[in-house]
Amino acid sequence: MSSPPTPPAIPHLEFKAGVLLLLMVLLIGGSVLYVLYARGVFEATQTLVLIVDDSEGVRVGMDMTFAGFPIGRVRRIELAGDGNARIIIDVPRKDAHWLRESSVFTLVRGLVGNTSIKAFSGVLTDPPLPDGAERKVLVGDTNSEIPKLIGAARDLIQNLTQLTAQESELSKSLANVQAVTEKLNGPRGALGVMFGNDADTKKLIVAVDRANVLLARFDKLALQADTQLFGAQGVIPEARAVVAQIAGALEEARASLKRVDSVLADAQVVAGNAKVATTDLGALRAEVDASLRKVEALVDEINRKWPFARDTELKLP
């Protein structure tokens, strides 16, 4: 049996292997340099130290964001002598102008375990944050709020159970409201709700009916009084006629008195003619007496016809 033929020798095999190895080393080194450059190793940075009570969820390489954009990366996490965690963050110089003296830093832990570090700068005109500055972090842990939320929900459910129980105050109030509604829809309506019993309600209805009857009677009486006082045959027109007659009689009496005055003046001037003057005075006196009797008759007529006149006659037993 013959041995297999020996393959021909490759020329310059060692040189080619060295060149291939060199290319592989250059490729690996370029990849490492690119990764370091991409991670900002060669970029000028400044240091920011964040102090937090509990750094759970924070890892090296985590980004710190501002308005949703990464502006820093966690380089190291260490435990300080006072028991607080120190988070050292490298912030590139080109992004450091977003951080100011008044900036606020938060550490938020989500429900599913994701943790984020955020920076907030309200006033961008404040002085910039210096290199190596230390700031306290505000922690917002959603998981820590879950027990409080469950406790509040338990209390709420317990209160709702007590409110909707059969003997609760709400059930009693609803029963009272239903009873009041039934009374309102009943025949007595709101009166039954106000008085609470049918006897008092009936009394009120009877009193209202009597009041309506009395008001009707008062209306009739007022109409009759109006007719008697101001009607065509009423007291007021007759009183006006009597007053007119009295006024005429008074005018006649006044004219008679004037004539008396003139006669008296004539009597003083003509004193010698006593007989004529005496005759004239007797006639005038008769006229005056007649006028006074007319006035007295008219006054008696007024007293008789006036509805509020008093009976001045004295009746002896």
Secondary structure, 3 states (H helix, E strand, C coil): CCCCCCCCCCCCHHHHHHHHHHHHHHHHHHHHHHHHHHCCCCCCEEEEEEEECCCCCCCCCCEEEECCEEEEEEEEEEECCCCCEEEEEEEECCCHHHCECCCEEEEEECCCCCEEEEEECCCCCCCECCCCEEEEEEEEEHHHHHHHHHHHHHHHHHHHHHHCCCCCHHHHHHHHHHHHHHHHHCCCCHHHHHHCCHHHHHHHHHHHHHHHHHHHHHHHHHHHHHHHHHCCCCHHHHHHHHHHHHHHHHHHHHHHHHHHHHHHHHHHHCCCCHHHHHHHHHHHHHHHHHHHHHHHHHHHHHHHHCCCCCCCCCCCC
